[in-house]
């Protein structure tokens, strides 16, 4: 886990897994915890030997931190990647199934 800033522990606390959780309103504690716990259960957080490097706009990072309440770059990147990795694509699957219910299906009414 990323090192917390000196004032971070007082404002953010930790989830049941010991992870830093966001302060702020955009990503509430429940969502943050759910995403990170699901990523952990899926084995996505077990080995932390990978490293990401890239150039990004400081304004993009600052806005993402404001919107999520996440204060550290590492936690922000981990949350963003976990959110994408765990997407269930329900909406897309729902759209694809439109109009494909068997007309002979007995629905009980």
VMD Tcl script that draws the C-alpha trace (Angstrom):
set ca {
  {0.00 0.00 0.00}
  {1.20 3.52 -0.67}
  {2.54 5.57 2.17}
  {-0.04 7.96 3.51}
  {0.64 11.64 3.86}
  {1.01 12.94 7.40}
  {-2.53 14.31 7.58}
  {-4.05 11.56 5.46}
  {-4.58 9.02 8.22}
  {-6.65 11.47 10.22}
  {-8.90 12.40 7.31}
  {-9.14 9.13 5.44}
  {-8.75 6.26 7.85}
  {-8.50 2.72 6.59}
  {-10.90 0.14 5.34}
  {-11.23 -3.31 6.84}
  {-8.32 -4.45 4.67}
  {-5.98 -1.78 6.02}
  {-6.14 0.18 2.77}
  {-6.37 3.92 2.77}
  {-9.86 5.03 1.86}
  {-10.90 8.25 0.20}
  {-12.07 11.31 2.00}
  {-14.54 13.41 0.09}
  {-17.86 12.97 -1.53}
  {-17.44 11.63 -5.07}
  {-16.26 8.10 -4.24}
  {-17.75 7.13 -0.93}
  {-16.12 4.70 1.47}
  {-18.53 1.91 0.57}
  {-17.73 2.02 -3.14}
  {-13.98 2.39 -2.59}
  {-13.95 -0.53 -0.14}
  {-16.13 -2.68 -2.41}
  {-13.90 -2.15 -5.45}
  {-10.67 -2.73 -3.57}
  {-11.97 -5.79 -1.70}
  {-13.30 -7.30 -4.94}
  {-9.93 -6.70 -6.59}
  {-8.20 -8.35 -3.65}
  {-10.57 -11.37 -3.72}
  {-9.97 -11.68 -7.47}
  {-6.24 -11.91 -6.88}
  {-5.55 -8.63 -8.66}
  {-3.66 -7.11 -5.72}
  {-1.57 -10.04 -4.51}
  {1.75 -9.27 -6.16}
  {2.92 -5.69 -6.37}
  {6.03 -6.00 -8.46}
  {4.73 -4.10 -11.50}
  {5.49 -0.47 -12.07}
  {3.67 2.09 -14.22}
  {5.32 5.12 -15.68}
  {3.86 7.70 -17.96}
  {3.36 11.37 -18.49}
  {-0.04 12.74 -17.62}
  {-1.44 16.18 -17.18}
  {-1.13 17.41 -13.57}
  {-4.58 18.95 -14.04}
  {-6.02 15.51 -14.87}
  {-4.50 13.97 -11.74}
  {-5.61 16.88 -9.55}
  {-9.19 16.73 -10.87}
  {-9.35 12.94 -10.41}
  {-8.13 13.33 -6.82}
  {-10.71 16.06 -6.16}
  {-13.51 13.98 -7.68}
  {-12.60 10.81 -5.81}
  {-11.19 12.18 -2.59}
  {-8.20 9.89 -3.01}
  {-5.03 11.70 -2.00}
  {-2.10 9.54 -3.13}
  {-1.13 8.83 -6.73}
  {-0.67 5.13 -5.99}
  {-4.11 4.73 -4.43}
  {-5.68 6.70 -7.29}
  {-4.03 4.55 -9.96}
  {-4.85 1.33 -8.11}
  {-8.51 2.31 -7.65}
  {-8.86 3.41 -11.29}
  {-7.29 0.22 -12.64}
  {-9.31 -2.00 -10.28}
  {-12.52 -0.24 -11.32}
  {-11.80 -0.90 -14.98}
  {-10.59 -4.47 -14.43}
  {-13.71 -5.38 -12.47}
  {-16.34 -3.81 -14.74}
  {-19.10 -6.32 -15.34}
  {-20.33 -4.98 -18.71}
  {-23.93 -5.48 -17.56}
  {-25.25 -2.56 -19.58}
  {-23.69 -3.85 -22.79}
  {-24.96 -7.39 -22.21}
  {-28.42 -6.00 -21.42}
  {-28.48 -4.03 -24.69}
  {-27.38 -7.07 -26.69}
  {-30.21 -9.16 -25.28}
  {-32.91 -6.65 -26.24}
  {-35.64 -8.25 -28.31}
  {-34.16 -11.74 -27.95}
  {-36.52 -13.27 -25.41}
  {-38.08 -16.42 -26.78}
  {-41.73 -15.60 -27.58}
  {-42.75 -19.05 -26.32}
  {-41.26 -18.40 -22.87}
  {-43.93 -18.79 -20.17}
  {-43.66 -15.77 -17.83}
  {-46.56 -16.72 -15.57}
  {-48.96 -13.91 -16.38}
}
mol new
graphics top color blue
foreach p $ca { graphics top sphere $p radius 0.5 }
foreach p [lrange $ca 0 end-1] q [lrange $ca 1 end] { graphics top cylinder $p $q radius 0.2 }
display resetview
